[in-house]
Amino acid sequence: MSGGDDTSPGLFEAPVTSAPEPHYLGHRQRLRDKLLRNGAAGFADYELLELLLALAIPRRDVKPLAKDLLVRFGDFAGVIAASPEDLTAVPGVKETTVAALKLVEGAAVRLLKGRVAERTALAAWDDLMDYCLAAQSRADVEEFRLLFLDTKKRLIADQAMQRGTINHTPVYPREVVKRALELKAHSVIMVHNHPSGDPTPSQADIDTTQQIKQGLATVDIALLDHVVVSPGRYISFRRKNLL
């Protein structure tokens, strides 16, 4: 009998074999290769969401979860914009998954904001609207925000001023005027969302807009526009001749 530490399988010992890779790993690798080769333009929503979920849940087939989330929230944008409370109500969604989705939402909004940061608001209007839609069109309650502009109509600050209910946000003209003066703004764009999905301005929206316009005019600050957003759509008071 030879000495030493023999680690080879014994006569009655089953040889050690590596477990086969889960079926979804090859699919996931193909998606990654496609993404790196061609970008995300050709991806279906569930494929893009599947890759994102795989970063948060690496040891699980996440395609069924991706499809469940899309059924629940409608599309990719709806998933990443959903509230943490609504997301965790979906079976299989934990805190790490929510963090990954919220990170993507924050990155998207910041990227869109960066496109308008050094350009005049009117020259970058389409990009500005893309930013406003991404930032608040899918909120589940009304949110009122102000875009403060300098003498060249470039963005000084973007601030959420009020958060209300599903169909009402209290806005106080004196607070708008006060903040515009503090920032030395020369003009302002108002933005708020309609969670109902219909961006048509209400009579209350029109009345509030006129009150704020008059208040800003007393200190020589122009109200350039009031934009009402909902998922995928917006209405501009300026373009509708409501200012």
FENKAZI-V922513 format. One record per residue. RES is the residue in three letters. PHI is phi in radians with two decimals (none if undefined). Layout:
RES/PHI, RES/PHI
//
This chain:
MET/none, SER/-1.48, GLY/-1.53, GLY/1.71, ASP/-1.76, ASP/-1.57, THR/-1.76, SER/-1.29, PRO/-1.04, GLY/-1.33, LEU/-1.06, PHE/-1.83, GLU/-1.85, ALA/-1.19, PRO/-1.12, VAL/-1.35, THR/-2.18, SER/-1.35, ALA/-1.22, PRO/-1.13, GLU/-1.16, PRO/-0.98, HIS/-1.06, TYR/-1.33, LEU/-1.16, GLY/-1.14, HIS/-1.08, ARG/-1.11, GLN/-1.13, ARG/-1.10, LEU/-1.12, ARG/-1.07, ASP/-1.07, LYS/-1.11, LEU/-1.10, LEU/-1.21, ARG/-1.41, ASN/-2.11, GLY/1.42, ALA/-1.59, ALA/-1.02, GLY/-1.56, PHE/-1.49, ALA/-1.27, ASP/-0.97, TYR/-1.18, GLU/-1.21, LEU/-1.10, LEU/-1.16, GLU/-1.07, LEU/-1.11, LEU/-1.14, LEU/-1.11, ALA/-1.12, LEU/-1.21, ALA/-1.55, ILE/-2.26, PRO/-1.27, ARG/-1.93, ARG/-2.69, ASP/-1.29, VAL/-1.77, LYS/-1.03, PRO/-1.05, LEU/-1.15, ALA/-1.02, LYS/-1.22, ASP/-1.08, LEU/-1.13, LEU/-1.18, VAL/-1.10, ARG/-1.25, PHE/-1.99, GLY/1.72, ASP/-2.77, PHE/-1.04, ALA/-1.08, GLY/-1.12, VAL/-1.17, ILE/-1.25, ALA/-1.58, ALA/-1.13, SER/-1.23, PRO/-0.96, GLU/-1.13, ASP/-1.19, LEU/-1.16, THR/-1.25, ALA/-1.32, VAL/-1.50, PRO/-0.97, GLY/1.73, VAL/-1.68, LYS/-1.97, GLU/-1.04, THR/-1.11, THR/-1.15, VAL/-1.05, ALA/-1.05, ALA/-1.11, LEU/-1.16, LYS/-1.20, LEU/-1.12, VAL/-1.13, GLU/-1.05, GLY/-1.08, ALA/-1.14, ALA/-1.11, VAL/-1.12, ARG/-1.14, LEU/-1.07, LEU/-1.16, LYS/-1.11, GLY/-1.09, ARG/-1.21, VAL/-1.94, ALA/-1.03, GLU/-1.91, ARG/-2.03, THR/-1.20, ALA/-1.04, LEU/-1.30, ALA/-1.24, ALA/-1.86, TRP/-1.02, ASP/-1.09, ASP/-1.14, LEU/-1.10, MET/-1.19, ASP/-1.03, TYR/-1.11, CYS/-1.10, LEU/-1.11, ALA/-1.21, ALA/-1.29, GLN/-2.62, SER/-1.15, ARG/-1.80, ALA/-1.12, ASP/-1.54, VAL/-2.32, GLU/-1.19, GLU/-2.24, PHE/-1.98, ARG/-2.32, LEU/-2.18, LEU/-1.83, PHE/-1.71, LEU/-2.10, ASP/-1.57, THR/-1.12, LYS/-1.70, LYS/1.07, ARG/-1.68, LEU/-1.23, ILE/-1.56, ALA/-2.70, ASP/-2.23, GLN/-2.29, ALA/-1.34, MET/-1.73, GLN/-2.52, ARG/-2.31, GLY/-2.04, THR/-1.87, ILE/-1.16, ASN/-2.44, HIS/-2.74, THR/-2.32, PRO/-1.26, VAL/-2.23, TYR/-1.95, PRO/-0.91, ARG/-1.10, GLU/-1.24, VAL/-1.14, VAL/-1.10, LYS/-1.02, ARG/-1.21, ALA/-1.08, LEU/-1.17, GLU/-1.05, LEU/-1.56, LYS/0.99, ALA/-1.32, HIS/-1.82, SER/-2.75, VAL/-2.45, ILE/-2.07, MET/-1.59, VAL/-2.44, HIS/-2.58, ASN/-1.93, HIS/-2.03, PRO/-1.05, SER/-1.12, GLY/1.68, ASP/-1.88, PRO/-1.41, THR/-1.04, PRO/-1.12, SER/-1.48, GLN/-1.10, ALA/-1.12, ASP/-1.07, ILE/-1.15, ASP/-1.13, THR/-1.11, THR/-1.06, GLN/-1.14, GLN/-1.12, ILE/-1.22, LYS/-1.03, GLN/-1.15, GLY/-1.12, LEU/-1.15, ALA/-1.10, THR/-1.15, VAL/-2.05, ASP/1.05, ILE/-2.03, ALA/-1.57, LEU/-1.65, LEU/-1.33, ASP/-2.94, HIS/-2.25, VAL/-2.00, VAL/-1.86, VAL/-2.03, SER/-2.56, PRO/-0.93, GLY/1.41, ARG/-2.51, TYR/-2.64, ILE/-2.24, SER/-1.75, PHE/-1.05, ARG/-1.10, ARG/-1.27, LYS/-1.63, ASN/1.01, LEU/-1.74, LEU/-1.65
//
